Amino acid sequence: MLKIIKYNDPKFNISLKNIIQSKRLEPQEIKSSVTKILNDIKRDKDKALFKYAKKFDNVSNPEKELKLKSREIKDAKLLCTADSIRALKLAAKRIEKFHKNQIPKNIKYSDNDGVRIKTRWIPLERAGVYVPGGKASYPSSVLMSAIPAKVAGVKNIIMTVPSPLEKINPLVLAAAELCGIKDVYRVGGAQAIGSLAYGTQTIKPVDIIVGPGNQWVAEAKKQVQGDVNIDMVAGPSEILIVADKDNNPDWVAYDMLAQAEHDESAQAILITDSEIFAKEVNASIKSVIKKLNRADIIKNSLKKNGIIIVMKNLENSSDIINDIAPEHLSLMFKNCQNIENLIFNAGVIFMGKWTPEAMGDYILGPSHVLPTNGAARNSSGLSIYNFMKKISTIKGNKKTIKNLGPSAKIIADCEGLDAHAQSIQARLNGK
């Protein structure tokens, strides 16, 4: 199923680069189409929003049906099983508990030069949560995006979710109600991002847009960045597994399939120390795929973006890991903790065979909204810090001017900013 390459192969770096880049190239037509949609939304507001909602979201009467009624949200849980609601509540409890531990403290500071500084953390007022709903429904993404916002203190959370099949998974709406979200709109894709960024008569603009999505959503978030804050430009899901030959090949196969089933553009990579084990994993994948609901998606994903790398010593894999900068990293080999501190580029690390990435998607605690496409080199997963800003208050006195003013004036003079220098000198003169 997956191509097997060896680390000591002279063409290894070329092969690896080709497979990594295979999912990172965006067709030009996506960029141009997204630009048109965003410009239409920005210029024509509801007129454009309703047009695209009809075209892409199958909302026949967007004037009346785009925003879900409160009763639709509240009654959705009646269509869900009791077990699913209980599981959702447990996940929500764990996610909330984890993120409460991130709450930053306000700071008060004073020094011997008479400077007193206070820094306050303040929540953003409005957050837009994008929930994927095209090829699959993700109630977990509601929890993973909205709960950090709630813990941060965001007062208004607006949710958009596509409904290409003219309906929304009731568990998605049950998750929205559990998070206290009252404003839910049946709209997805670039048109949802544009509406949240620029606002229309129906959807008010937000301060930040968060949540995963497909290439269209990722491109739209990239283009609106600057007009509105975003969490990250998150593309199709990906996993890098480093597993030795002592693992169960079926478990590793399922972990790879769990990523591949998201999207044809998803990526699953395995690094192992045994070619025999690599072939066993391939055999397991081939055997299991036929039993899965999303077999065609998985086959396309693995064919285009999957690969198995064989290297002698897995403790030397940190360089490859950092180069790939995976969204999800799963370490399943003896003494894998030895390389943990050598890994700088990863969205999240799962340690050991008893911590499958799928558990992190739902219930372990940290948000599953994570950087993809190599963005883990310079960004982190979603947290409450995305929904907060800080303001500092500074107070000095005569001692401050006397002690620090001369040096500040020198710097101002060096920069050629006379008014800056005179603002300080006037106080040094006591005038």
C-alpha positions in Angstrom: 0.0 0.0 0.0 2.5 2.6 1.1 5.9 3.1 -0.6 8.8 2.0 1.6 12.0 4.0 1.4 15.3 3.6 3.4 17.0 6.3 5.3 20.4 5.4 3.9 19.1 5.5 0.3 21.1 8.2 -1.7 17.8 9.6 -2.9 16.1 9.6 0.5 16.0 13.4 1.0 14.5 13.9 -2.5 11.8 11.2 -1.9 10.9 12.6 1.5 10.7 16.2 0.2 8.4 15.1 -2.7 6.0 13.3 -0.4 5.9 16.1 2.1 5.3 18.7 -0.6 2.6 16.6 -2.2 -0.1 17.9 0.2 1.3 21.5 0.6 0.9 22.7 -3.0 -2.4 24.6 -3.5 -3.9 24.8 -7.0 -3.9 28.3 -8.3 -7.6 28.0 -9.1 -8.4 27.6 -5.4 -6.6 30.8 -4.5 -8.3 32.8 -7.2 -11.7 31.4 -6.5 -11.3 32.1 -2.8 -10.3 35.7 -3.6 -13.4 36.2 -5.6 -15.7 34.8 -2.9 -14.1 37.0 -0.2 -14.3 40.1 -2.4 -17.9 39.4 -3.1 -18.7 39.0 0.6 -16.8 42.1 1.5 -18.6 44.2 -1.2 -22.1 42.7 -1.3 -22.5 41.4 2.2 -25.7 39.3 2.6 -26.4 39.3 -1.2 -23.2 37.4 -1.8 -23.5 35.3 1.4 -26.9 34.1 0.4 -25.8 33.3 -3.1 -22.9 31.1 -2.0 -25.0 29.5 0.8 -27.5 28.4 -1.9 -24.7 27.2 -4.2 -22.4 25.4 -1.8 -24.4 24.8 1.4 -27.7 23.8 -0.1 -29.6 26.4 1.9 -32.7 26.9 -0.2 -34.0 30.0 1.7 -30.9 31.5 3.4 -32.9 34.7 4.4 -34.8 32.5 6.8 -32.8 29.3 7.2 -29.2 30.5 7.4 -29.3 31.1 11.2 -30.5 28.1 13.2 -33.3 28.8 15.6 -32.6 28.4 19.3 -35.1 25.5 19.4 -33.3 23.6 16.7 -30.1 23.8 18.7 -31.7 22.9 22.0 -33.7 20.0 20.6 -30.8 18.5 18.7 -29.7 16.5 21.8 -33.0 14.7 21.7 -31.9 13.1 18.4 -28.6 11.9 20.0 -28.1 8.7 22.1 -27.7 9.1 25.8 -24.2 7.5 25.5 -23.1 10.1 23.0 -24.2 12.9 25.2 -22.5 11.5 28.2 -19.3 11.0 26.2 -19.5 14.6 24.9 -20.0 15.9 28.5 -17.0 13.9 29.7 -14.8 15.2 26.9 -16.0 18.8 27.6 -15.2 18.5 31.3 -11.6 17.3 30.5 -11.0 19.9 27.9 -12.2 22.7 30.2 -10.1 21.4 33.1 -7.0 21.4 31.0 -7.5 24.9 29.6 -8.3 26.4 33.0 -4.7 25.5 33.9 -3.5 27.9 31.2 -5.2 31.0 32.6 -2.4 33.6 32.9 -2.0 35.9 35.9 -2.0 39.6 35.8 1.4 41.1 36.7 2.4 44.0 39.0 6.0 45.1 38.9 8.1 47.9 40.3 11.7 48.7 40.3 14.3 51.0 42.0 13.9 53.7 39.3 10.3 54.4 40.4 8.7 52.6 37.5 5.5 50.7 38.3 4.0 48.4 35.6 0.8 46.5 35.6 -0.2 44.0 32.8 -3.8 42.8 32.5 -5.0 39.9 30.4 -8.3 40.7 28.6 -10.5 38.3 26.6 -11.5 39.2 23.0 -15.1 40.1 22.7 -16.2 38.0 19.7 -14.9 34.7 18.3 -15.9 32.8 15.2 -15.7 29.0 15.4 -15.5 27.2 12.1 -16.7 23.6 12.3 -16.0 21.3 9.4 -19.0 19.5 8.0 -18.4 18.5 4.4 -17.0 15.0 4.2 -17.5 14.3 7.9 -19.1 15.9 11.0 -16.9 16.9 13.9 -18.7 17.6 17.2 -15.3 17.2 18.8 -14.1 20.3 16.9 -16.9 22.4 18.5 -15.6 21.5 22.0 -11.9 21.9 21.0 -12.4 25.3 19.6 -15.2 26.8 21.7 -14.1 25.7 25.2 -10.7 27.4 25.1 -12.6 30.6 24.1 -15.1 30.2 26.9 -12.3 29.6 29.5 -10.5 32.7 28.2 -13.7 34.7 28.9 -15.0 35.4 25.3 -18.6 36.6 25.7 -19.8 36.0 22.1 -19.0 32.8 20.2 -20.4 32.5 16.7 -20.3 29.1 14.9 -20.5 28.3 11.2 -20.9 24.8 9.9 -21.6 23.7 6.3 -24.6 21.5 5.5 -24.0 20.1 2.0 -26.5 17.3 2.6 -29.0 19.9 3.8 -28.7 18.8 7.5 -26.3 19.2 10.4 -25.2 16.3 12.6 -27.4 16.7 15.7 -24.3 15.9 17.9 -22.6 19.0 16.5 -25.5 21.1 17.6 -25.6 19.3 21.0 -21.9 20.2 21.4 -22.7 23.8 20.5 -25.4 24.0 23.2 -23.1 22.4 25.7 -20.6 25.2 25.0 -23.3 27.8 25.3 -23.2 28.8 21.6 -26.4 30.6 20.6 -25.5 31.9 17.1 -25.1 29.0 14.7 -25.1 29.5 10.9 -25.5 26.9 8.1 -22.6 28.1 6.0 -19.1 26.7 5.3 -16.1 27.2 3.1 -14.6 30.6 2.1 -18.0 32.2 2.3 -18.2 31.4 6.0 -14.7 32.8 6.6 -15.4 35.9 4.7 -18.6 36.6 6.6 -16.9 36.1 9.9 -14.0 38.4 8.9 -15.9 41.2 7.2 -19.4 40.9 8.5 -22.7 41.0 6.7 -26.2 42.2 7.7 -26.8 38.6 9.0 -23.4 37.7 10.5 -21.5 40.2 12.6 -17.7 40.4 12.2 -15.6 38.7 14.9 -12.2 39.4 16.4 -10.7 36.0 15.7 -11.6 33.0 13.5 -10.6 29.5 14.7 -11.1 25.9 13.7 -9.8 23.5 11.1 -11.1 23.1 7.5 -10.3 22.0 4.0 -8.0 23.8 1.5 -10.7 26.4 0.7 -11.0 27.3 4.4 -7.3 27.4 4.9 -6.8 29.6 1.9 -9.6 31.9 3.0 -8.1 32.2 6.5 -4.7 33.0 5.0 -6.3 35.8 2.8 -8.3 37.5 5.6 -5.4 37.4 8.1 -4.7 41.0 8.9 -8.3 42.1 8.6 -9.1 39.7 11.4 -7.0 37.5 13.8 -6.9 33.8 13.0 -5.6 30.8 15.0 -3.5 29.4 12.2 -3.6 28.4 8.6 -4.5 24.7 9.3 -4.7 22.4 6.3 -5.4 18.7 6.0 -4.6 16.5 8.9 -1.3 14.7 9.3 0.5 12.2 11.5 4.1 11.0 11.8 4.5 7.7 13.8 7.9 6.5 15.0 7.4 2.8 16.0 9.8 0.0 16.5 9.4 -3.6 15.4 8.1 -4.7 18.8 4.8 -2.9 18.2 1.5 -4.5 17.0 1.4 -3.8 13.3 -2.4 -3.7 13.4 -2.3 -0.9 16.0 0.1 1.2 13.9 -2.0 0.5 10.8 -5.1 1.8 12.5 -3.3 4.9 13.7 -2.3 5.7 10.2 -5.7 5.0 8.8 -7.2 7.3 11.4 -5.5 10.2 9.8 -6.0 9.1 6.2 -9.8 8.8 6.6 -10.1 12.6 7.2 -9.4 13.7 3.7 -7.7 12.7 0.4 -5.1 15.3 1.2 -4.4 14.0 4.7 -0.9 12.5 5.3 0.3 9.5 7.3 4.0 8.7 7.6 5.7 5.9 9.5 9.3 5.7 10.6 10.4 2.2 11.8 13.5 0.2 12.4 12.5 -2.9 10.5 11.6 -3.5 6.8 9.8 -6.6 7.9 7.6 -4.6 10.3 7.0 -2.0 7.5 5.7 -4.8 5.3 3.5 -6.1 8.2 2.0 -2.7 8.6 1.3 -2.5 4.9 -0.4 -5.9 5.0 -2.5 -4.8 7.9 -3.6 -1.6 6.1 -4.5 -3.6 3.0 -6.5 -6.0 5.1 -8.4 -3.4 7.2 -9.2 -0.8 4.5 -11.9 -2.9 2.9 -13.8 -3.0 6.2 -13.9 0.8 6.7 -16.6 3.3 5.6 -14.2 5.8 4.0 -12.1 3.3 2.1 -11.9 5.3 -1.1 -10.7 8.4 0.8 -8.1 6.4 2.7 -6.7 4.8 -0.5 -6.3 8.1 -2.2 -4.7 9.7 0.8 -2.2 6.9 1.4 -1.4 6.6 -2.3 -0.7 10.4 -2.7 0.7 11.3 0.6 1.7 8.2 2.6 5.1 6.7 3.1 7.1 4.4 5.3 10.7 5.2 6.2 13.1 2.5 7.5 16.1 3.6 9.6 18.4 1.6 11.8 18.3 3.6 15.0 15.0 5.4 15.9 16.8 7.5 18.5 18.3 9.3 15.5 14.9 10.3 14.1 14.7 13.7 15.7 16.2 15.5 12.7 13.7 14.0 10.4 10.9 14.8 12.8 11.9 18.4 13.1 12.3 18.7 9.3 8.8 17.4 8.7 7.3 19.4 11.7 4.2 17.2 11.9 0.8 18.2 13.3 0.6 14.9 15.3 3.7 13.0 16.4 3.4 9.5 17.9 6.5 8.0 19.5 6.2 4.2 20.1 9.6 2.8 20.6 11.9 1.8 23.5 13.4 4.7 25.3 11.4 7.2 23.1 11.5 9.7 26.0 15.3 10.1 25.2 14.4 12.2 22.1 11.5 14.2 23.5 13.7 17.2 24.4 15.3 17.1 21.0 12.0 17.6 19.2 11.2 21.3 18.6 8.8 21.1 15.7 5.5 19.3 16.4 1.9 20.3 17.1 1.6 17.7 19.8 3.5 14.6 20.9 1.8 11.3 21.9 4.1 9.1 24.0 3.8 5.3 24.0 1.6 2.7 22.4 -1.2 3.3 24.9 -1.7 6.9 23.8 -3.1 6.8 20.2 -3.6 10.1 18.5 -7.3 9.3 18.1 -7.7 9.7 21.9 -6.2 13.2 21.6 -8.8 14.1 19.0 -11.5 13.6 21.5 -10.9 13.4 25.2 -7.4 13.8 26.6 -7.6 17.6 27.2 -5.5 19.8 24.9 -7.2 21.2 21.8 -6.9 19.2 18.7 -6.8 22.3 16.6 -3.1 22.2 15.6 -0.6 23.6 13.1 -0.2 21.6 9.9 1.8 21.9 6.6 5.0 22.5 8.6 3.6 25.4 10.6 4.6 23.7 13.8 8.0 25.2 13.1 6.7 28.6 14.3 3.3 28.1 15.9 1.4 26.1 18.5 -1.9 24.5 18.9 -5.0 26.4 19.9 -5.2 27.5 23.5 -6.8 30.2 25.6 -4.0 32.6 24.7 -5.4 32.8 21.2 -8.5 34.4 22.7 -6.8 36.9 24.9 -4.8 40.1 24.6 -2.8 42.0 27.2 -2.6 45.7 28.1 0.2 47.3 30.3 -0.2 50.3 32.5 3.1 52.2 33.2 3.6 54.9 35.9 6.9 56.7 36.6 7.9 59.7 38.8 10.6 62.4 39.0 13.1 59.8 40.0 12.3 57.8 36.8 13.0 60.8 34.6 16.2 61.7 36.6 17.6 58.1 36.4 16.4 56.9 33.0 15.7 60.1 31.1 19.3 60.9 30.0 19.8 57.5 28.4 16.4 57.7 26.7 17.2 61.1 25.3 20.5 59.8 23.9 18.6 57.1 22.0 16.1 59.6 20.7 18.9 61.8 19.5 20.6 58.9 17.8 17.3 58.2 16.0 17.0 61.8 14.9 13.6 62.2 16.7 13.9 65.7 18.1 10.5 65.9 19.6 11.0 62.7 21.5 14.3 64.1 22.9 12.7 67.4 23.9 9.7 65.7 25.5 12.2 64.0 27.9 14.6 67.0 28.2 11.7 69.3 29.3 11.1 67.1 32.3 14.8 66.8 33.0 14.8 70.6 33.1 11.8 70.5 35.5 9.8 72.6 33.1 
